[in-house]
C-alpha cells in the first residue's frame, strides 16, 4: 500500500492499469516462505510502522486526493487508508482463527493421548515393562 499512497500523494493515478492483483498476491506470499515467526512479526511491524508514518505526514487535504486501487477501483485516499487498516485486521483475524484451531487441536490431541495412555495402563494384555 505504501507505493499506492506515495503515488497518489505525488499526483499519480495509483495502481497501474495493467496491475494484476492475483499475480502480486502470489509473489508476495512466496517472499515469506521459510521465514521464522519472529522475522514475520518483525516485517509485519515494520510495514505497519511505515504505513503509520506515511499517514501521519499527510495533510488533511491529501485525504481527498483521488486515485485507483487495483482491487477497489477509483476512490479517495481516505478510503484506501481505511481499507488498508481493514485488510490488516482481516489477516489478523485469520491468524487468530488459525492459532485457535491449532491450540484446540493440540489440546484435543493431548487429551486423546492421555486417554489412550490411561486405557493402555488398564489393559492387562500389554507388557508395561514391569
Backbone as CSV, one residue per row, in Angstrom:
resi,resn,N_x,N_y,N_z,CA_x,CA_y,CA_z,C_x,C_y,C_z
1,UNK,0.814,-1.195,0.000,0.000,0.000,0.000,0.861,1.264,0.000
2,UNK,2.109,1.117,0.466,2.956,2.300,0.536,3.131,2.943,-0.829
3,UNK,3.431,2.105,-1.827,3.662,2.674,-3.157,2.382,3.305,-3.696
4,UNK,1.226,2.728,-3.388,-0.049,3.304,-3.820,-0.247,4.675,-3.183
5,UNK,-0.082,4.746,-1.875,-0.240,6.022,-1.167,0.731,7.065,-1.704
6,UNK,1.993,6.667,-1.841,3.014,7.615,-2.304,2.736,8.081,-3.727
7,UNK,2.275,7.166,-4.583,1.978,7.546,-5.955,0.823,8.544,-6.011
8,UNK,-0.229,8.290,-5.275,-1.382,9.209,-5.256,-0.968,10.546,-4.649
9,UNK,-0.176,10.514,-3.582,0.276,11.762,-2.956,1.150,12.598,-3.887
10,UNK,1.861,11.943,-4.795,2.723,12.687,-5.723,1.985,13.081,-7.001
11,UNK,0.672,12.845,-7.043,-0.124,13.250,-8.204,-0.374,12.137,-9.203
12,UNK,0.090,10.934,-8.909,-0.118,9.805,-9.814,-1.529,9.235,-9.706
13,UNK,-1.800,8.254,-10.558,-3.142,7.662,-10.590,-3.338,6.588,-9.538
14,UNK,-2.248,6.058,-8.985,-2.349,4.945,-8.041,-1.903,3.672,-8.731
15,UNK,-2.751,2.659,-8.692,-2.397,1.366,-9.293,-2.308,1.497,-10.805
16,UNK,-1.282,0.910,-11.422,-1.178,0.928,-12.885,-2.367,0.180,-13.505
17,UNK,-2.744,0.560,-14.704,-3.895,-0.053,-15.377,-3.703,-1.553,-15.589
18,UNK,-2.466,-1.990,-15.765,-2.204,-3.404,-16.029,-1.828,-4.198,-14.770
19,UNK,-2.078,-3.617,-13.606,-1.718,-4.276,-12.347,-2.574,-5.522,-12.144
20,UNK,-1.929,-6.659,-11.868,-2.607,-7.936,-11.667,-2.561,-8.280,-10.173
21,UNK,-3.688,-8.108,-9.483,-3.753,-8.333,-8.040,-3.393,-9.774,-7.690
22,UNK,-3.909,-10.729,-8.435,-3.642,-12.138,-8.130,-2.164,-12.475,-8.273
23,UNK,-1.545,-12.005,-9.334,-0.111,-12.256,-9.520,0.692,-11.605,-8.394
24,UNK,0.337,-10.378,-8.058,1.019,-9.659,-6.982,0.906,-10.434,-5.669
25,UNK,-0.306,-10.879,-5.332,-0.506,-11.609,-4.079,0.311,-12.893,-4.040
26,UNK,0.379,-13.598,-5.161,1.179,-14.831,-5.207,2.651,-14.552,-4.959
27,UNK,3.170,-13.494,-5.574,4.589,-13.192,-5.389,4.868,-12.710,-3.970
28,UNK,3.910,-12.023,-3.369,4.119,-11.511,-2.018,4.181,-12.635,-0.993
29,UNK,3.282,-13.594,-1.092,3.289,-14.680,-0.113,4.544,-15.538,-0.254
30,UNK,5.025,-15.724,-1.458,6.239,-16.527,-1.669,7.466,-15.895,-1.022
31,UNK,7.464,-14.571,-0.930,8.605,-13.872,-0.323,8.800,-14.272,1.132
32,UNK,7.735,-14.730,1.766,7.784,-15.023,3.195,7.932,-16.512,3.505
33,UNK,7.944,-17.340,2.481,8.125,-18.777,2.687,9.442,-19.041,3.399
34,UNK,9.391,-19.864,4.418,10.602,-20.279,5.114,11.107,-19.318,6.173
35,UNK,10.437,-18.188,6.356,10.884,-17.241,7.381,10.383,-17.680,8.751
36,UNK,11.182,-17.442,9.747,10.808,-17.764,11.124,9.703,-16.816,11.587
37,UNK,8.941,-17.256,12.570,7.834,-16.459,13.090,8.304,-15.080,13.548
38,UNK,9.431,-15.021,14.241,9.956,-13.734,14.715,10.233,-12.783,13.546
39,UNK,10.778,-13.319,12.460,11.065,-12.499,11.277,9.774,-12.019,10.629
40,UNK,8.772,-12.883,10.567,7.475,-12.494,10.001,6.846,-11.369,10.821
41,UNK,6.889,-11.500,12.130,6.332,-10.467,13.008,7.100,-9.166,12.853
42,UNK,8.420,-9.257,12.771,9.255,-8.059,12.600,8.900,-7.340,11.296
43,UNK,8.742,-8.100,10.228,8.388,-7.490,8.941,6.990,-6.889,8.975
44,UNK,6.051,-7.591,9.602,4.688,-7.077,9.737,4.703,-5.735,10.464
45,UNK,5.432,-5.671,11.575,5.505,-4.439,12.355,6.172,-3.316,11.565
46,UNK,7.215,-3.631,10.811,7.904,-2.612,10.018,6.967,-2.010,8.972
47,UNK,6.189,-2.864,8.320,5.235,-2.382,7.311,4.175,-1.507,7.967
48,UNK,3.650,-1.934,9.106,2.629,-1.137,9.806,3.196,0.210,10.231
49,UNK,4.414,0.218,10.748,5.025,1.483,11.175,5.241,2.418,9.988
50,UNK,5.628,1.878,8.852,5.805,2.720,7.662,4.472,3.282,7.195
51,UNK,3.428,2.482,7.239,2.092,2.972,6.868,1.673,4.113,7.791
52,UNK,1.882,3.922,9.077,1.533,4.966,10.053,2.332,6.240,9.791
53,UNK,3.625,6.085,9.493,4.478,7.257,9.209,3.948,8.035,8.018
54,UNK,3.621,7.316,6.935,3.121,7.976,5.723,1.823,8.721,6.013
55,UNK,0.907,8.095,6.711,-0.388,8.712,7.007,-0.213,9.912,7.927
56,UNK,0.667,9.802,8.916,0.896,10.939,9.832,1.453,12.158,9.109
57,UNK,2.216,11.935,8.055,2.811,13.050,7.317,1.829,13.703,6.341
58,UNK,0.667,13.094,6.143,-0.323,13.654,5.217,-0.985,14.884,5.812
59,UNK,-1.397,15.755,4.909,-2.200,16.912,5.295,-3.664,16.527,5.132
60,UNK,-4.527,17.240,5.784,-5.973,16.955,5.722,-6.464,16.899,4.275
61,UNK,-5.987,17.829,3.457,-6.452,17.869,2.059,-5.952,16.673,1.233
62,UNK,-4.886,16.027,1.693,-4.394,14.833,0.993,-5.424,13.703,1.007
63,UNK,-6.236,13.663,2.032,-7.231,12.596,2.157,-8.260,12.627,1.028
64,UNK,-8.435,13.794,0.406,-9.394,13.932,-0.695,-8.786,13.631,-2.062
65,UNK,-7.503,13.349,-2.109,-6.868,13.024,-3.395,-7.496,11.761,-3.965
66,UNK,-7.718,11.792,-5.261,-8.349,10.649,-5.931,-7.302,9.793,-6.613
67,UNK,-7.605,8.511,-6.664,-6.710,7.578,-7.319,-7.418,6.275,-7.605
68,UNK,-6.639,5.287,-8.021,-7.183,3.972,-8.370,-6.494,2.915,-7.528
69,UNK,-7.306,2.107,-6.898,-6.822,0.942,-6.163,-7.072,-0.277,-7.049
70,UNK,-6.124,-1.192,-7.112,-6.229,-2.334,-8.027,-7.451,-3.213,-7.740
71,UNK,-7.868,-3.294,-6.499,-8.999,-4.146,-6.140,-10.288,-3.341,-6.000
72,UNK,-10.208,-2.184,-5.360,-11.395,-1.379,-5.066,-11.762,-0.378,-6.148
73,UNK,-10.886,-0.180,-7.090,-11.185,0.759,-8.171,-10.910,2.200,-7.783
74,UNK,-11.687,3.113,-8.370,-11.489,4.540,-8.135,-12.018,4.933,-6.761
75,UNK,-11.299,5.869,-6.153,-11.726,6.352,-4.845,-10.775,7.397,-4.321
76,UNK,-11.076,7.850,-3.113,-10.231,8.839,-2.449,-9.240,8.135,-1.526
77,UNK,-8.156,8.825,-1.282,-7.093,8.271,-0.454,-7.594,7.895,0.940
78,UNK,-8.522,8.673,1.496,-9.023,8.331,2.832,-9.692,6.959,2.837
79,UNK,-10.365,6.596,1.767,-10.997,5.275,1.648,-9.936,4.174,1.590
80,UNK,-8.874,4.410,0.845,-7.815,3.412,0.720,-7.072,3.214,2.045
81,UNK,-6.928,4.290,2.816,-6.284,4.187,4.129,-7.151,3.335,5.058
82,UNK,-8.446,3.606,5.070,-9.353,2.794,5.901,-9.318,1.336,5.456
83,UNK,-9.272,1.104,4.143,-9.248,-0.266,3.650,-7.949,-0.962,4.043
84,UNK,-6.843,-0.241,4.046,-5.562,-0.843,4.457,-5.659,-1.325,5.904
85,UNK,-6.285,-0.536,6.754,-6.484,-0.938,8.143,-7.362,-2.184,8.211
86,UNK,-8.474,-2.173,7.485,-9.389,-3.324,7.478,-8.700,-4.568,6.924
87,UNK,-7.904,-4.393,5.891,-7.201,-5.510,5.279,-6.268,-6.173,6.301
88,UNK,-5.509,-5.359,7.014,-4.603,-5.894,8.039,-5.403,-6.586,9.139
89,UNK,-6.521,-5.993,9.534,-7.356,-6.583,10.583,-7.913,-7.936,10.153
90,UNK,-8.307,-8.047,8.892,-8.815,-9.328,8.386,-7.739,-10.413,8.460
91,UNK,-6.514,-10.056,8.114,-5.418,-11.028,8.208,-5.123,-11.384,9.670
92,UNK,-5.213,-10.395,10.547,-5.016,-10.679,11.968,-6.088,-11.641,12.467
93,UNK,-7.332,-11.446,12.026,-8.416,-12.367,12.389,-8.123,-13.779,11.878
94,UNK,-7.595,-13.869,10.654,-7.223,-15.175,10.096,-6.166,-15.858,10.962
95,UNK,-5.189,-15.082,11.404,-4.116,-15.627,12.244,-4.679,-16.113,13.579
96,UNK,-5.545,-15.298,14.184,-6.151,-15.691,15.461,-6.953,-16.985,15.311
97,UNK,-7.703,-17.098,14.233,-8.507,-18.297,13.991,-7.608,-19.519,13.786
98,UNK,-6.529,-19.345,13.020,-5.608,-20.466,12.792,-4.954,-20.903,14.095
99,UNK,-4.545,-19.944,14.917,-3.941,-20.285,16.205,-4.939,-20.968,17.119
100,UNK,-6.175,-20.461,17.126,-7.211,-21.075,17.952,-7.430,-22.525,17.530
101,UNK,-7.500,-22.757,16.230,-7.690,-24.120,15.725,-6.493,-24.999,16.058
102,UNK,-5.303,-24.444,15.928,-4.092,-25.202,16.240,-4.047,-25.550,17.720
103,UNK,-4.321,-24.568,18.565,-4.303,-24.816,20.007,-5.387,-25.800,20.405
104,UNK,-6.556,-25.674,19.796,-7.642,-26.604,20.088,-7.252,-28.011,19.656
105,UNK,-6.625,-28.136,18.494,-6.177,-29.441,18.013,-5.127,-30.008,18.956
106,UNK,-4.176,-29.178,19.381,-3.147,-29.643,20.306,-3.778,-30.125,21.604
107,UNK,-4.791,-29.380,22.083,-5.461,-29.755,23.315,-6.208,-31.076,23.131
108,UNK,-6.916,-31.210,22.024,-7.653,-32.439,21.735,-6.686,-33.603,21.577
109,UNK,-5.614,-33.402,20.802,-4.628,-34.465,20.594,-3.983,-34.864,21.915
110,UNK,-3.671,-33.870,22.739,-3.068,-34.134,24.035,-4.026,-34.938,24.914
111,UNK,-5.303,-34.511,24.960,-6.295,-35.228,25.753,-6.503,-36.645,25.230
112,UNK,-6.528,-36.804,23.910,-6.668,-38.143,23.328,-5.494,-39.025,23.734
113,UNK,-4.299,-38.468,23.715,-3.115,-39.236,24.094,-3.190,-39.632,25.563
114,UNK,-3.603,-38.711,26.430,-3.734,-39.039,27.851,-4.765,-40.149,28.063
115,UNK,-5.892,-40.037,27.383,-6.925,-41.071,27.498,-6.415,-42.408,26.990
116,UNK,-5.691,-42.388,25.895,-5.126,-43.624,25.357,-4.154,-44.257,26.362
117,UNK,-3.315,-43.404,26.959,-2.339,-43.912,27.922,-3.036,-44.500,29.147
118,UNK,-4.107,-43.851,29.598,-4.853,-44.385,30.737,-5.449,-45.743,30.392
119,UNK,-6.043,-45.839,29.209,-6.618,-47.113,28.777,-5.529,-48.173,28.640
120,UNK,-4.402,-47.767,28.110,-3.271,-48.673,27.912,-2.800,-49.231,29.254
121,UNK,-2.736,-48.353,30.258,-2.283,-48.788,31.586,-3.248,-49.796,32.211
122,UNK,-4.533,-49.702,31.863,-5.545,-50.599,32.422,-5.587,-51.939,31.695
123,UNK,-4.965,-52.024,30.525,-5.044,-53.240,29.713,-4.043,-54.266,30.222
124,UNK,-4.530,-55.425,30.766,-3.615,-56.429,31.315,-2.858,-57.195,30.251
125,UNK,-3.289,-57.093,28.993,-2.625,-57.840,27.921,-1.360,-57.175,27.414
126,UNK,-1.092,-55.950,27.873,0.082,-55.206,27.388,1.173,-55.267,28.450
127,UNK,2.381,-55.631,28.031,3.536,-55.656,28.931,4.027,-54.230,29.116
128,UNK,3.892,-53.695,30.304,4.283,-52.318,30.595,5.692,-52.207,31.133
129,UNK,6.470,-53.264,30.963,7.861,-53.249,31.415,7.988,-53.442,32.902
130,UNK,6.992,-54.022,33.508,7.045,-54.217,34.956,7.608,-55.566,35.280
